[in-house]
Amino acid sequence: MQLSIMIMSGVDDGALLQFQSDADGEKTGGHWSLTIGRRDDNDITLKNDTFVSRQHARLHWQDERWWLEDSNSTNGTFTENDVDVFADLRVRGIVPVEPGQLFRIGRTWLRLQSAE
């Protein structure tokens, strides 16, 4: 399985990150997860954004879809709001994320490119 994430803002704007379930993140059974944060040991490292916590969030592949979970970060994790583009929705618990959907970690916007 593959996943691509495009960084949509900040210093790394336009960078395309590629992940493979057999090489990246943590995989147990049908569950695959990737960590997002400022520390180097995260799968997705956003070290140039000071609003990103060391362990900020997780992306999970489960039940044939992607899920986004905030890891009790200081500044929160947000998804785009289709109704009002100026109002982000704070992630509470675990929320589904669709290919093409934007989400924000700290001040960095990312987009889930594809899921197989």
C-alpha beads as a LAMMPS data file, in Angstrom:
LAMMPS data file: protein, C-alpha beads

116 atoms
115 bonds

1 atom types
1 bond types

-500.0 500.0 xlo xhi
-500.0 500.0 ylo yhi
-500.0 500.0 zlo zhi

Masses

1 110.0

Atoms # bond

1 1 1 0.000 0.000 0.000
2 1 1 1.172 3.535 -0.779
3 1 1 0.374 7.005 0.509
4 1 1 1.475 10.412 -0.768
5 1 1 1.166 13.596 1.248
6 1 1 1.738 17.045 -0.238
7 1 1 2.928 19.848 2.026
8 1 1 0.782 22.837 1.047
9 1 1 2.338 25.682 3.084
10 1 1 5.411 26.807 4.971
11 1 1 9.084 26.315 4.212
12 1 1 8.499 22.903 2.603
13 1 1 5.541 24.064 0.446
14 1 1 5.188 21.770 -2.573
15 1 1 7.165 18.857 -1.129
16 1 1 5.623 15.466 -1.894
17 1 1 6.183 12.830 0.785
18 1 1 5.840 9.174 -0.258
19 1 1 5.177 6.302 2.128
20 1 1 4.984 2.510 1.732
21 1 1 3.202 0.329 4.279
22 1 1 5.943 -2.298 4.114
23 1 1 8.717 0.232 4.894
24 1 1 7.281 3.212 6.805
25 1 1 5.330 3.750 9.993
26 1 1 3.936 1.009 12.144
27 1 1 1.885 -1.874 10.768
28 1 1 -0.047 -4.427 12.805
29 1 1 -2.633 -6.620 11.131
30 1 1 -4.787 -4.446 8.866
31 1 1 -3.812 -1.284 10.735
32 1 1 -1.062 1.063 9.432
33 1 1 -0.142 4.291 11.209
34 1 1 2.203 7.203 10.573
35 1 1 3.258 9.723 13.215
36 1 1 3.456 13.464 12.581
37 1 1 5.480 15.890 14.669
38 1 1 8.535 18.066 15.114
39 1 1 10.879 15.341 16.403
40 1 1 13.122 13.493 13.956
41 1 1 11.727 10.087 14.949
42 1 1 8.290 10.890 13.417
43 1 1 7.349 9.471 10.031
44 1 1 6.324 12.965 8.898
45 1 1 8.710 15.512 10.428
46 1 1 7.735 19.197 10.407
47 1 1 10.739 20.630 12.246
48 1 1 10.459 24.129 10.708
49 1 1 7.021 24.807 12.238
50 1 1 7.380 25.896 15.876
51 1 1 3.607 25.398 16.388
52 1 1 4.009 21.638 15.845
53 1 1 4.408 19.505 18.981
54 1 1 7.135 16.876 19.248
55 1 1 4.485 14.133 18.865
56 1 1 1.597 16.042 17.297
57 1 1 -0.749 13.655 15.453
58 1 1 -1.209 10.267 13.772
59 1 1 -2.629 9.110 10.468
60 1 1 -4.208 5.640 10.610
61 1 1 -5.238 3.307 7.768
62 1 1 -8.016 1.135 9.106
63 1 1 -11.273 -0.259 7.744
64 1 1 -10.284 0.711 4.185
65 1 1 -9.901 4.447 4.918
66 1 1 -7.601 7.042 6.481
67 1 1 -8.208 8.508 9.936
68 1 1 -6.548 11.533 11.587
69 1 1 -5.956 11.705 15.333
70 1 1 -4.501 14.532 17.414
71 1 1 -1.953 13.317 20.004
72 1 1 -2.911 15.868 22.678
73 1 1 -0.838 18.524 20.918
74 1 1 -0.524 22.027 22.336
75 1 1 -1.805 23.867 19.234
76 1 1 -4.260 21.302 17.876
77 1 1 -4.881 19.485 14.610
78 1 1 -7.464 20.791 12.147
79 1 1 -9.269 19.732 8.983
80 1 1 -10.582 22.063 6.315
81 1 1 -14.211 23.132 6.579
82 1 1 -16.146 22.772 3.297
83 1 1 -18.822 25.211 4.489
84 1 1 -16.607 28.134 5.539
85 1 1 -13.035 28.092 4.224
86 1 1 -11.968 30.522 6.956
87 1 1 -13.163 28.255 9.783
88 1 1 -11.043 25.169 10.432
89 1 1 -12.486 22.228 12.342
90 1 1 -10.440 21.105 15.336
91 1 1 -9.849 17.352 15.423
92 1 1 -11.310 15.773 18.552
93 1 1 -10.818 12.040 18.826
94 1 1 -10.271 10.315 15.499
95 1 1 -11.811 11.738 12.311
96 1 1 -11.906 10.365 8.753
97 1 1 -9.734 12.019 6.080
98 1 1 -10.388 11.599 2.365
99 1 1 -7.897 11.785 -0.529
100 1 1 -7.602 15.421 -1.605
101 1 1 -8.633 16.740 1.798
102 1 1 -6.490 19.361 3.529
103 1 1 -5.541 19.157 7.191
104 1 1 -3.394 21.416 9.363
105 1 1 -0.684 20.437 11.829
106 1 1 0.543 23.507 13.727
107 1 1 0.631 26.142 10.981
108 1 1 1.438 23.688 8.185
109 1 1 -1.270 22.593 5.740
110 1 1 -0.960 19.100 4.265
111 1 1 -3.051 17.205 1.708
112 1 1 -3.680 13.487 1.551
113 1 1 -2.896 12.715 -2.104
114 1 1 -3.998 9.125 -2.555
115 1 1 -4.879 5.961 -0.728
116 1 1 -5.022 2.442 -2.128

Bonds

1 1 1 2
2 1 2 3
3 1 3 4
4 1 4 5
5 1 5 6
6 1 6 7
7 1 7 8
8 1 8 9
9 1 9 10
10 1 10 11
11 1 11 12
12 1 12 13
13 1 13 14
14 1 14 15
15 1 15 16
16 1 16 17
17 1 17 18
18 1 18 19
19 1 19 20
20 1 20 21
21 1 21 22
22 1 22 23
23 1 23 24
24 1 24 25
25 1 25 26
26 1 26 27
27 1 27 28
28 1 28 29
29 1 29 30
30 1 30 31
31 1 31 32
32 1 32 33
33 1 33 34
34 1 34 35
35 1 35 36
36 1 36 37
37 1 37 38
38 1 38 39
39 1 39 40
40 1 40 41
41 1 41 42
42 1 42 43
43 1 43 44
44 1 44 45
45 1 45 46
46 1 46 47
47 1 47 48
48 1 48 49
49 1 49 50
50 1 50 51
51 1 51 52
52 1 52 53
53 1 53 54
54 1 54 55
55 1 55 56
56 1 56 57
57 1 57 58
58 1 58 59
59 1 59 60
60 1 60 61
61 1 61 62
62 1 62 63
63 1 63 64
64 1 64 65
65 1 65 66
66 1 66 67
67 1 67 68
68 1 68 69
69 1 69 70
70 1 70 71
71 1 71 72
72 1 72 73
73 1 73 74
74 1 74 75
75 1 75 76
76 1 76 77
77 1 77 78
78 1 78 79
79 1 79 80
80 1 80 81
81 1 81 82
82 1 82 83
83 1 83 84
84 1 84 85
85 1 85 86
86 1 86 87
87 1 87 88
88 1 88 89
89 1 89 90
90 1 90 91
91 1 91 92
92 1 92 93
93 1 93 94
94 1 94 95
95 1 95 96
96 1 96 97
97 1 97 98
98 1 98 99
99 1 99 100
100 1 100 101
101 1 101 102
102 1 102 103
103 1 103 104
104 1 104 105
105 1 105 106
106 1 106 107
107 1 107 108
108 1 108 109
109 1 109 110
110 1 110 111
111 1 111 112
112 1 112 113
113 1 113 114
114 1 114 115
115 1 115 116
